[in-house]
Amino acid sequence: MEYLNTLITGMGSYVPSEVIKNDTFVQQEFYTEKLERLDNPGEEIISKFNEITGIKERRYLKKDQLVSDMAAIAAKRAIEDAKIDPETIDQIICAHNFGDIHHGSTQTDILPSIASKVKHTLKIKSPSCVAYDILFGCPGWVQGMIQADAYAKAGLGKRFLVIGAEALSRVVDPYDRDTMIYSDGAGAAIIEAVEENEKRGILSSSMQTDTLDEAYFLYMGKSNKPGFEPDTKYMKMFGRKIYEYAISNVPAAMKLSLERANLEISDVKKVLIHQANEKMDEAIVKRFYRLYKEKMPEKIMPMSIGLLGNSSVATVPTLYDKILRNEYPEHEIKEGDVLMFASVGAGMNINSFVYKK
């Protein structure tokens, strides 16, 4: 029996070279959402931040770089890894949230789309290579993978380039402690439809959007510092609400995709989850295993947030790329391993897919 499998045949990522350590923020003034100045010593603020998030440092793109630049670099690396002719790509799907924002500006530039800019940079001539963006919060890259899988299995393409790229450093409020969470980067995958005798690749998926009460858990708002740039809006979030929403809803979405794959929890070798907050991610995965009355295994959940921060749509593909390149030797992934990819973010959106390597 032959199966039409959608396989990841190439991965690439770009991690900016500018390292921003926690002590960079020691002298920074911070204000609460109630516009009140925090009088705690900077060392104390950073220590508590590190304890909660697990973040020690993050990466920012250089002043002369844009999201589309990072996306193109990650895409080139994925194409080289897959050893394919870029002219054979049927779709370029680029997930982001804010587009290109030039250093010192607050205006987003998505004319043309990031995907079109990447296609231009790659010098792909074929008009049959369709390039477009998707906005889905932090789960954007996972959603792009689910979308590519659906197109492939519907016979509407055989080869896809799925990119997640973001520069959150360009949209954060310097007077908000949450600024320290965010970072920049890009990750990309080549997805190919292949007929094989064994079923593997993307086996199943799940996705959902909750908006009745949750739509504005992440939003654009004014600076926490009274009077600072009053006409400019920055990315804001209700952290506690997001935490409660995520740990209550993401495990069930992961369980649904695993059930759709007709697999057991014991089949899962690794869980690659959006790098949002170390404690939140750990709580999500623990609850996922609890749904099966199982204890979360050791080394089941690779983490990159400690050194790379939260780069939104780029976190999951960057993490997977680095594992495949043996940068996390304790998390080796072998042929036949079953992986769970999952994410949660603005919208509020949740998604996951099960992948057999």
N, C-alpha and C positions, 0 to 999 in steps of 0.2 A: 504494500500500500504506500502510495506517495503522499507526502504532506507538503504544502506550500509554507515554508518557514520564513520568518523575518529575522534575519541575523544581524548582529552588530559585527561588522567586518573591519572597522577601523575606528580608533579613538584618538582625540587630540585635545589639548587644553593649553591655556595661556594664563600664567600666574604673574601679575605685575612684579617688577623688581623692587619697587619702593616698599620697604618694610616699616610699618608704623607700630611700634611697641606701646604697651600700656602706659609706660612712664612718660610718653609724649604728652599725655593728658593731665599730668600731675598739677600743672599750673592753670589748667583751663577752668574758667568759671562755668558752673552748671546751675541751671534753674529747673524747678519742678514744673509739671503741667499746670500748676496753680500760679505760675509766674513768680514763685518765691525762690530767692537765691539759696543755694545749699552752702552752709557754712562749715560743713565737715571738711577736715583736711583732705587734700587731693589723694594722698596715699590710702586713706581709709575708703574713699569712694571707689578707687581702682581695685582695692583688695576685695571689696564686696562684689564688685562687678565680675571679677575673675572667678570668684567662688560660685556665683550664680550661673554664669555663661560658659565657663571653661576657656574663655578667650584670653590669650596672652599677647597676641599680635595679629595684625591684619595687613592686607596689601592694597595699595592705592596705585592707580594708573598714573603715568607721567602727565605733566601739564599739556604736552602736545599730542597726547593720545586720546582716542575716542572709543566708544563701545564697538563701533563697526571695525576699528583697527584690531581690537582684541578678538572679535568674532572671526575675522578673516585669518588671523594667525592660527587660531584653534582649528578652523576649517581646513587650512592647508595641511596641518599636521595629521588630521584625521584622514584626509585624502591620501597622503603619503603612506600612512599606516595601512590603509586598505589596498594600496597599490592599484588604484583605479585611474582611469582617464576622467577628469572632471566633466568633460563633454557628455559623459554617459549618465550624469545625475539628472533625474527626472524632476525632483523638487528640492528646493532649499527652504527649510522651515526654521525661522529664527525666533526664539523666545527671548523677550526682554520686557521691561516695564516703563523705561523712561527715554529710550532712544539715545541718540548722540546729544550730549550736552557739553559744550566747549568750556574749558576751564575759565572761571570768572564770570560765566553766564548762568542764567537760570532758564533759558529757553531751550526746549527740546527740539531736536531736528530729526524728523522721520520722513523727510521728503528728499529723495525717495526712501523706501523702507530700508531697514538694516539689512534684510536679506538681499535686496537689490544691490545695495552697496557692496556686499560681500561677493555677489555674483560678478559685479564689475571688477572688483579687485582680483578675483580669480581668473578674469579674462575668459569666462565661459561664453562662447558665441551662440550656442544652440538656443533658439527661441522656445524649444520644447522643455527647457529647464525652467520651471515656474518657481519664482522666488517671492516669498511673502512672510510676514511677521505674525506672531500670535502674542496676545497679552493675557496672561493667566496667573499673575502673581508669581510667587516663588516656585510653584509647581509647573511653570511654563515648559521647561525642557522635557519633563516627564510627559506632559500633555502632547508635546510635539512628537515624542516617540510613539505614544498611543495612536496619534493621528496618522503617522507614517505607516504604522502596522495596519491600520484600517484601510488606507489607500492601497497598500500592497496586496492585501488579501481580497480586495474588491477588483483587482486587476487594473488599477489606475496608476501604475508605476512600479518599477522594479528596483530603483536605487534612489535613496533619499539622504540628504545631508541635514541633520538636525542639530541646531546650535542653541546654546543658552549663554547669553552675554549680558553683563550688567556692570554699571559704575555707580554704586550707591553713594560713594564718597562725594558725588556731585549734587546730591539731593538731600543731604542731611543737615540738621540744625546743629551748629557747633556748640550751642548752649544746652543741648539735650543729652543726658547720659547715654541714651540709646544709640547715639552716634557711634559709640565705641564698638557696637555690635557689627557694624556693616563694613563691607569691603568690596573689591572689584575683581573681575576675572571673566574667563570664558571657557566653555567646554563644548566639544562637538563630537558627533558620532556619524558614521556612515552605516545606513541600514539597507540591507539587500534582501530581496525576495528570492528564495532558492528552493527548488523542489528536491526533497530528500526522502529516504525511506523511514527515517526516524523523526519523530516530532520533537522539535526543540526551538530555540529562539524565544520570541515573545509568545508566551502561552496564553495569557489572559490579562485582563486589566479591570480597574474600577475607577470611577470618578464621581464627584459630586460638588455642588455649589450651594451654600447656605447664605441667604441674604436677608431674611426677615428681621433678625436682630443682629446679624453678624457682618453685614455688608461693609460697615465703616470701622471695623476693628483696626484696620490700617487705612490711613487717609492722609490728605495733604492739608497742613495747617500752619499757622504762624509760629514764629520762634517762641521758645519758652522765655526768652529775655525780653522784658517789656521795652517796646520802642525799637527793637532791632529789626532793620529791613522790613518795615510794616507792610510793604506791597509784595513781599516774597513769601511763598509757601514751601514748606519742607515736609519730608516724609515723617509721619507720626504714627504711633501705634498705642493701643491699649494692651500692654504686655500681659497683664494678669488674665484678661479676657481671652486673649489668643492662647495662652498656656492652657486654660481650662477647656477651651473649645478643642484644641489639638489632642490633648490626652483623652478626651471623652469621645472623639469622633474618628481619629485616624486609625486606631487599632481595628475597628470594625470594617473600615474600608480596605485595609490590608487583608483581613480575614476573607472578605468577599472575593477579592482577586485570587487568593489561594484556593478557595473553594471552586471557583470557576476553572481553575487549572486541574482540578481533581487530584490535588496533592495534599499531603499531611504536613503538619508543622515541623515534623522531624526531617522532612526533605529539604528544608531551607538551610542553606549553608552560610549565607550572608544577607544582612539587611542593610541596604544602602539608602539611608534616609536623608532628606534635606538637612543641611547643617545649619540649623536655626539657633539652637541653644542646647548646650551639652546635657543639662539636667532635663530639659523638656524632651529631647530625643530619647534619652534613656528611659524616661517615664512612659513614653509612647510604646517603645519596644517591649518593655516589661509588661504593660497592659495587653499588648498583642499576644504575648505568650500566655498570659493569665487567662485569656479567652479559651485557651486549649488546656487550662489547668496544668500548665507547664512553667518551669522556671527558666528565665532568660539565660541561654548558654553564655559562657565566657567567650570573648572575641567574636561574637556574632555581628557586632555593629562597629564597622570602621568609622573613625572620627578624624576630620581634618580641621574642624572649626578652631581648635586651639591655636594654630599658627596661621590659618588663612582667613578666619572670620567668616561672616555670613555674606556670601556674594550672590545671594538670591538664586536665580535660575542656573547659575554656573556651578553651584556647590556639588550637585550629584554627578554630572558628567566629569567634572574635574577630579572628584574622589575616585570614580571608577577608572579613569585614565591612569591615575597615579598608582592604583593597586596593580593594574595590568603591567605597569612599567617597574614593578617590584620596589616601589618607594615605601610600601607598607608590607614588608616581608612576612609579618605575623598574620596577614590577611590574604594569603595566596589564594587565587581563584583558579580552579582546574576545569578542564573539559568535563562536561556532564553536571557541573555544580548548578544548583537551583538558587537563584538570587531574587530577592524582593527589593524592588525600587519603590520609594514612596516619598510624597511631599505634601506640604500644607502651606497655605499662604493667602495673600490678599484676595478678597472676593466675597466671602471666604471660600477658598477652593481646596479640595483634597483629591489626590489621585495616587494610583499605584499600578505597577505591572509586575508580573512574574516572568522571569527570564531563565531559560535553561541554556547554559553555555555549550 
